[in-house]
Amino acid sequence: MAIIGIVAVDRNGAIGKGGRLPWHYSADLKFFKETTTENVCVMGRRTWESLPKPLPNRLNVVLTRGAQIAEQPGVVALGDKQSALSLAPYLSRDVFVIGGRQIFEAFAPEIECWIVTEVPLAVEGADTFMPTDFLRGFAPRESRLLGDGLTVTFYERSR
């Protein structure tokens, strides 16, 4: 079991605009689905609300400080990071931290590796960005072309 950050960023580090992903790339969505299926996806309430439905074939862990999340199969609402981390020893799956920015920042000390898809554009009017130093202490291990002009790079924590 590993705790993995997975994110797509534009050339300026943007990850969102108006509470949504500011792009749609089939290759990125396919890669995300293949990578996270049968695992755990931890997200904040706003990321949860941007989804049309729970991510199928994954445990959706939603961190929220008070908003009610309707009970449904495959969805667990928790109040804080520690509650989510307390589940980890009981999980036989990887835990993917999928956003947004506050969740990425909160889990930064626990993230063991990053999977970063580079989107070949600069989103005008983007309003949510990754912290500029989120890859500090990580080294690239491998890069792959996904199609649609996208590159995904796998980073591991430097030893």
C-alpha positions in Angstrom: 0.0 0.0 0.0 1.3 3.4 -1.0 0.0 7.0 -0.7 0.3 8.5 -4.2 -0.6 12.0 -5.4 -2.1 12.1 -8.9 -2.7 15.3 -10.7 -2.9 16.9 -14.2 -1.4 20.4 -14.5 -1.1 23.0 -17.3 2.1 24.8 -18.1 1.5 27.2 -15.3 0.6 24.6 -12.6 -3.2 25.2 -12.9 -5.5 22.3 -11.9 -8.9 24.0 -11.9 -11.1 26.8 -13.1 -14.5 27.5 -11.7 -14.5 24.3 -9.6 -13.9 22.0 -12.5 -11.1 20.6 -14.6 -10.4 23.2 -17.2 -9.7 20.6 -20.0 -11.0 17.3 -21.3 -8.5 14.9 -22.7 -9.7 11.3 -23.3 -6.1 9.9 -22.9 -5.8 11.6 -19.4 -9.2 10.3 -18.2 -8.4 6.8 -19.5 -5.0 6.8 -17.7 -6.5 8.1 -14.5 -9.2 5.4 -14.6 -6.7 2.6 -15.3 -4.3 3.8 -12.6 -6.8 4.3 -9.8 -9.4 1.6 -10.4 -9.6 -1.0 -7.6 -7.9 1.5 -5.3 -8.8 4.3 -2.9 -9.3 7.9 -4.1 -9.1 10.6 -1.4 -10.6 14.0 -2.3 -12.0 17.1 -0.9 -15.6 18.1 -0.9 -15.3 20.4 -3.9 -13.6 17.8 -6.0 -16.3 15.4 -5.0 -19.0 17.8 -6.0 -17.4 18.3 -9.4 -17.9 14.6 -10.2 -21.1 13.5 -11.9 -21.2 10.3 -9.7 -18.8 8.3 -7.4 -15.8 7.0 -9.2 -16.7 3.4 -10.0 -14.7 0.4 -8.8 -12.9 2.6 -6.3 -13.4 3.5 -2.6 -14.2 7.3 -2.7 -13.1 8.9 0.5 -14.4 12.5 0.7 -12.9 14.8 3.3 -15.4 17.4 4.5 -15.8 19.5 7.6 -19.5 19.5 7.8 -21.2 19.2 4.4 -23.5 16.2 4.3 -22.5 13.6 1.7 -25.3 11.2 0.8 -24.7 7.7 1.9 -24.0 5.4 -1.1 -22.0 2.3 -1.9 -18.3 3.0 -2.4 -18.3 6.4 -0.7 -17.0 7.3 2.8 -17.2 10.8 4.2 -14.6 11.7 6.8 -13.9 14.9 8.8 -10.2 15.1 8.5 -6.9 13.8 7.2 -6.1 11.8 10.3 -9.4 9.8 9.9 -8.4 9.0 6.3 -4.9 8.0 7.3 -6.2 5.8 10.1 -7.9 3.6 7.5 -4.6 3.0 5.6 -3.3 0.1 7.7 -6.6 -1.8 7.0 -6.5 -1.2 3.2 -4.8 -3.6 0.9 -4.9 -1.0 -1.9 -3.0 2.1 -2.9 -4.4 5.4 -1.7 -4.5 8.0 -4.5 -4.8 11.6 -3.3 -6.7 13.3 -6.2 -7.3 16.8 -5.0 -8.0 19.6 -4.8 -5.2 21.9 -3.7 -6.0 21.9 0.0 -6.1 18.1 0.1 -2.8 17.9 -1.9 -1.2 20.3 0.7 -2.6 18.4 3.7 -1.3 15.0 2.5 2.1 16.4 1.2 4.1 14.9 4.1 2.6 11.4 3.5 2.7 11.3 -0.3 5.4 8.8 -1.3 5.2 9.4 -5.1 3.5 11.7 -7.6 2.0 10.9 -10.9 1.9 14.2 -12.8 0.3 14.6 -16.3 1.5 17.7 -18.1 -1.3 19.3 -20.1 0.2 21.2 -23.2 -1.7 24.5 -22.6 -2.0 27.5 -20.4 -5.6 27.9 -19.1 -6.8 31.5 -19.3 -8.6 32.4 -16.1 -7.5 29.3 -14.1 -8.2 29.9 -10.4 -6.7 26.8 -8.7 -3.0 25.9 -8.9 -0.7 23.4 -7.4 1.8 24.7 -4.8 4.9 25.7 -6.8 7.1 23.5 -4.7 5.0 20.3 -4.6 7.7 18.2 -6.2 10.5 19.4 -3.9 12.1 16.3 -2.5 11.0 14.1 -5.4 12.9 12.9 -8.4 11.5 11.8 -11.8 11.7 8.1 -12.3 9.9 7.6 -15.7 7.9 9.5 -18.3 5.4 8.3 -20.8 3.5 9.8 -23.6 -0.3 9.3 -23.2 -1.5 10.6 -26.5 -3.4 13.9 -27.1 0.0 15.6 -26.6 0.1 14.6 -22.9 3.1 13.4 -21.0 2.9 11.7 -17.6 5.9 11.6 -15.3 6.2 9.4 -12.2 8.2 11.0 -9.3 9.5 9.2 -6.3 10.5 10.8 -3.0 14.3 11.3 -3.0 16.1 9.2 -0.4 
